[in-house]
């Protein structure tokens, strides 16, 4: 089979999707899953088409009275994400035509946005727009994602900033769509433009044209006064590590502080001060500490007095022994540990009644390998985002429930779990370079190892994942507290100050 035949299959998929022909889509899925190309580019396109089939099946399942749109377990969506990721991870992806890359990135972003991983969705929209800034589908879908982000936030100033960004992106997308329709008549693009204009009018109704017209500069805030502090804050901004939703809008100096906290909460008088605020404070402080450890581990090139006279035996295996790499390893372990503290928080707040000694972020959602009824069909988009992150954390090969996770969503998950396991319980060697590339040493028996650059890369990825989880946790509590706000209770507001 060649590229032209694949194109014909793609046209059939579009036809079946348009007519909601579920049986034909499932048959086409079986046909495509049997294909295995030596040409990596063709394999990448095949995975993309398989992802599109799963996307269409997911959409069909959300139609009508029997919609499963709020089901927390959605096989179609999980496979959709899996195959788009497989497409991107193929070596031949880099050789694909621009159009394919744009649609793969955008479709993957749409899947994340639909399910509730709003922050991760923005990253993939940005990947598409970095390749082609006027790609209409990425523009209007990113605008929708930003609007969704504004709904999740409890901070009114943040809501305004996200809505303004959404409004501006909708306008750019509308102009691009208008230009396309000037060149040719197209019902599909005409419908998208009509919906985009409705979204623009909706935001104008919420904020008003006068407020939307006001100019604002998110980079007019100083990064502080000291050189070391500026370097640190720039690094955190660049890597999107501030516990501040505005950091998801890019490198903006207004986001150089960790403003995230628990939303307004109700608690009974006899209970006293809400313990969830205390728990979140602790997680936040730990995250910030691990973040700074990681920064020091990466950027502290000068040996300190407590490390300079350490005597290490040369093992002739390119192993790195250094206090800074130990800081990176400590940061990795610290970030990973926060997931189980998030699980402890969820278990307590949602009164799941699980044994506190055995609470695990990847298992918190289940009772005997079946989704806890408290979470199924649960209308809390931010909590679903947390669940999808848990699917990105590989468990173990011996656990029956974990077999579903193997390779299913996050390509780096298994490697991250392996690193964590060796850091905590075994030995791990950090290499200056990849020894397998050198004939004289590549066959030597050695402990599990990873190259320094790869460890840093995966620790940064883990830090971003934890940050995303903490933001969703805060937003999910906000959604639940809003549900309770309509109850006719008598309550007294207590103003809480910020601890410097």
N, C-alpha and C positions, 0 to 999 in steps of 0.2 A: 504494500500500500504506500502511496506517495502523498505529497502535500495536497494535490488537487482532489484526491479522493477524500482526504480529511475535511477539506472545505465543503464537499457535498454533504458529508455527515453533519457538519456544523449547521448547514442550511436546513437539514431535516430536523435537527434538535430545535432550532428556532421555530419551525412550523409546528412541531408537537407542543412546544411550550406555549405558543400563542393560542392553540386550541385546547389547552389544558388536558392533553392526551397522556394521562399518567402511564398507561400500559405500554405505549410506544416508547416513551422516555425510558422506562425500566428495561425494555428490550435493547434499546440503543446503548444503555449503560453496560449491560452484559457484553455487548459486542466490543465496546471500547476498552473495557477492563482486560480483555484478552490480548490486546495489542501490546507489543513490546519492541520498540525500535532501537536499533544501534545508534541511529542519528539522534543525539540528545535534544536537538531543537524540535524534531518531530514528536519526541516523547513529551517534551514540555508542553507543546500545543495539545497533545492528547489529554494530559492531566487537566489542562485548562477547560477542554470541552467536557470532561467528566465532572469537573467542578460546576460547570454551567447546568448540567443535567440535575445534579443534586440541588442546586439553587432553585431550579424550576419546580422540582418535586416539593421542596420546602414551601415555596410560594403557593402551590396548589393545596397543600395541607392547611394553609392559613385562610382559605376561602370558605365563606358561609358559616352556618350555625355551628358546625362541628370543628371550627378552627382550633388548632392546637398552638396558636401563636404564643401563649403564655406557659406552655409546657417547658419545664426546665431541662429535661432530656430531649434534645432534638437531633436525632441521628442524621437527618438530612443536612442540617446546618453544620454539624461537626465534620461531616464528610466533605461538605462544600469547602470549608476552611482548609481541611487537610489536603485536598487535591490542588487548590490554588497555591498553597505553600510548597507542595511537591513540584509544581510547575516552576515556581521561582527558584527552587533549590537545584534544578537541573542545570548542568554546565551550559547547555545549549540555550538557556533563557537569554543570556547576554547577546546571542546572535539573532534573536527574534526581531521581526519588524516592529517598529515603534508602536503601531496600533495595538498589537497583541500585548505588549508590555503595559500599555496604558490601561487596557481593559482588565488584565489580570490583577494589577495593583488595586484598581478601583473596585472591582468585584469583591476582592478579599476585604477591603475596607468596608464595603457595604454590609458584608456578612457580620463583621465585628460590630459595626454601628447598630445593626438591627437587633443583635442579641444583648447589647449593653456594654461591650468593651469599647466605649466611646474614645478613650485616650489612645488605645492601640489603633483604632480606625483612622484617627487623624494622621498618624505616622505614615500609613499607606496611601492616603489621599495625597500627602505631601510628596511621597516618592513619585507618584504619577505626575503631579504638577511640576516637579523639578525637571522632568523629562519634556513636558509640553505644558507651559503655563496656561494656555487657552483651551485645555481639554474640557469641553463643556460638561461631561458626565461627572468628572472629578470635582469641578467647581460647584455644581448645584448640589451634589451629594455631600460634599464637605460642608457646604452652607447648612444643609439639613442636620448634619452631625453636630455642628456648633450650636445650632438652635436647641438640639436635644441636650447638649452639655449645659446650656443655660437653664433648662428646666430642672436638671438634677441638682444644681448648686443651691445652697441656702443663703449665699451672700448676694445681696441685691446689687452691690457695685460690680461684682463679677458677672452677674446675670446681664447687666447692661453692656459690659464690655464684650461678652460673647455674642449677644444679640446684634451689636453694632458690627462686629466682624462678620457675622452671618449675613447681615443685610448687605454689606459691601460685596461679599462673595456672590450672593444671589444676583446683585446688579451686574457684576462682570459676566456671570454665567448667562444672564438674560440677554446681554448685548451680543455675546458670542452666538447664542441660539438664533437671535434675530438676524445676524449676518448670514448664518447658514441658510435660513429660510428665504433670504433675499436672492440667493443663488439658485435654490431649487425648492419646489414644493415637497413637503414631507410631513405626513400626518403624525408620525412618531415624534419628531422634533417639535412640531406645533403643539402637541399635547404637553410635552415637557415644559415648553415656554409658558403655556397657560398656567400650569401648576406653579411654576417659578414666580410668576407675577402675583398669584394668590398668596404665596409665602411672603413676598415683599410687602404687599398690602397689610398682611397680618402683623408683621413687625412694626410697620408704620402706625397701626392702631394701638399697639402696646406701648411703644416709646414716644411716638409723635414725631413728625417731620422736623420740628425745631431742634429737638434733642439729637436726632440722627444727623442733622446738618452740622452740629458743633464738632469742631476739630479737637482731637486729643492725641497726645504723644505718649506712648507707653515707654519711651526710652528717655524721658526727661528727668529721671530719678537718679541721683548719684549712687555709685557702687561702693561708697564709703571712702575713707581718707588714706588708708594705709596700703602700701604696695602688696603685701602678702594677702590682705583681706580682699583686695580687688581681684587678684589672681584666683583666689579661691571661689569668689562669687561668680566670676566669669566662667570658671570650669563647671560649677554647678548648673548655671544657666544653660551652657552649651550642651551638657549631657541630660538636660531636663530632669534634674534631681531635687529641685525645691518642692517642698510640700505646699504647693501653691498652684491652683488650677491655671492661673494666667501663664505659668511657665509652658503650658501646652500650646500656647499661641506663638512660641518662638523665643528668640533671644531678646527679651524686653526687661529693662532694668527695674520696672515697677514690680516684677515678680521676685526680686532678690530678698525675700524673707519667707519664712515658713508659717504662713497664716492659717493653714488648715487646722481645724479643731472640731470638736463635737458640736452639732447644731443645738438649738434650744430644745430642752428636754423637760418632761414632766416627771415628778417623783412624789411619792406619798410623804407626808410630813414625818410619819413615824420611821420612815426609811432613812431620812436625812440626806446628806449631800450625795448626788448621783455618782456611784462608784465608777460608772462608765467613763466619766470625764477623767477620773484618776487613771484608769486603765489606758485611755487614749493618750494622756499626757506622757505616760511611761513609754509607750510604743513610739511616740513621736520623738522623745528625747533619745531613745536608743537608736532609732533610724538616723538621726542627725549625727550621733557619735560615730556610727559605723561609716557614714558618708565621709566624715572628716578623716577617719582612719584610712579609708580608701584613697582619698586625695593625697594624704601624706605618703602613703605607700608608693603612689605613682610618681609624685613630684619631689620627694626629698632625696636629692642626689648626694648631699654632703653627709658623710658618716658622722654619727654622733659619738660622744666619748664612751657611751655604754655599749658600743658595738665595735669600735675600731681595734681593740686588742684581743678580740675573740680568736682563738686558735681552732681552725677547722682542718681536718685531714683532707688532702686532695684525693678525690676518688677517680679522677681522670674520666669523668662521665658528664661533664658540662652541667653539673648541678649548681643551682644558685642558692647560696646561703647568705642571707642578708636580712637585717631587721625590717627593712621596708617591705620586702616580699611577705614577711610574717604579718605585717599590718594588713596587707591585701587579703591574706588567708583568714585573719580574724574578722575582717569586714565581711567576707563571703559567708562565714559561719554565722555571724550576727544577723545579716540580712535574712538568711534562710530561716533562722530561729523565729523571726517575727511572724511567719506564716502561722505557726502553731499558736501564737499568742492571739492572732486574729481569730483563729478557730475557737479558742477559749472564750473570747469576747462574744462571738456569734452564739455559742452554746449557752452562755449566760443570758444574753439579751433576749434571745428568741425562745428561752426556756425549753431547750431541747432535751434536757435531762440526761445527757451522756456523761459517762464516768470522766471526771476531770483529769484523771491520770492517763487516760487513753485518747484524749481529744487530738485529732489530726486534721489539718486543713484539707487534706485530700479525701478524708472519710466523713467529715462533719455533716455532709449532705445526705448520708445514707443511713438506713436501718437494715442490717443484714443484706447489704448489697442492693437494696431497693431504695429509690429516692424517698426521703422523708416526706410524708404527706403535707407537712407544714410548708414545704418549699415548692411542691408541684402546683402549677397554675397560680403561682404567687406573683402578683403584679408589683414587682419592685425591680426596675431595670438595673439599678446599681448593684443589687444583690446578685442578679444574674451575671453581671460582669465579674464579680468575685468567683462565682461558680466556674465560669469559663477559664479564669486564671488557674483554678485548682486542676482543671483538665490539662493544663500546661505543665504540671509538676508530675514527673514520672514517679511511680511508686516502687514496686519491685517485681522481679520476674516470677517469684514463687507465689505471689498473692493472686488468686483467681480473678478477683475484681480488677486488679491492676492490668491484666492482659489487654483490657480495652484501651488502656492509656498508651500502650507501647507504640510510639511513633505517631499517635493520633493527634495532632494539633501543633505542638511546639517541637520543631526539629532538634533544638538544643537541650530539651528537657532531660533526656536520658543521661547526657554528658554532665549536666549540672548536678543531677542526683548522685552520679558516680563520684564527682569531685567532692561533694559534701560528705558522702559516706567515707571516703578515704581520709578526708581532713579530720573527721570526728573519731573514727575507729581504727584506722590503719595508717599507712604511710603514703605520702605523695611526694614525688620529686618534681621540683620546678626547674625546667631546663632553660638555659640561655638561648639555645637554638635546637632545632629538630635533629636529634642524633641519628634518626633513621635515614637521613640523607647522606650519611658518611659510611662508606663501605667498611672501614676498619673497625667501626664500633656498632654498626646497626644490628648485628646478630647477638649482641651481648644480652644476657638475661638481666632484667631490671624490674624495679617496682613500678607501679602505675605512675605515669608522669604526664605533665602538660607543659607546653612552652609558656614562658612568662607572659608574652603578649596575649595568648589565648586565655590564660587565667584572668588577666585584667579585663579583657573583652567580656568574658562570661560573668565576672563580678559586676561590671557596669550594667549588663543586661539584667542580672538578678536584682540590683538596686532599683532599676527602673520598674521592674515587675512588682517589687514590694511597695514602691511609691504609688503605683497605680492601684494596688490593693487597698492601701490606707485611704486613698481618696474615695474609692468606691464604698469602703466601710462607712466613712463619714456620711456620704450621700445616702446610703441605704438606711441609716438610722434617721436621717432627715425625712425620708419618704415615710417611714413607719410612724414617726412622731406627728407628721402632718395628718396621717390617717386617724390618729387619736385626738386631733385638735378640735374635731367637731362634737366630741362628747360633752355633755352638759355637766361638767365638773366645776367646782369652785376651786380656784388656785390663786396663789400669790406669786407674782414675779419677783425673782431675786437677781439683782445686777451683779455679775461676776467680773472682777477686774483681771487684767493681764499681769502675770507674775514675771517681772524682769529678772 
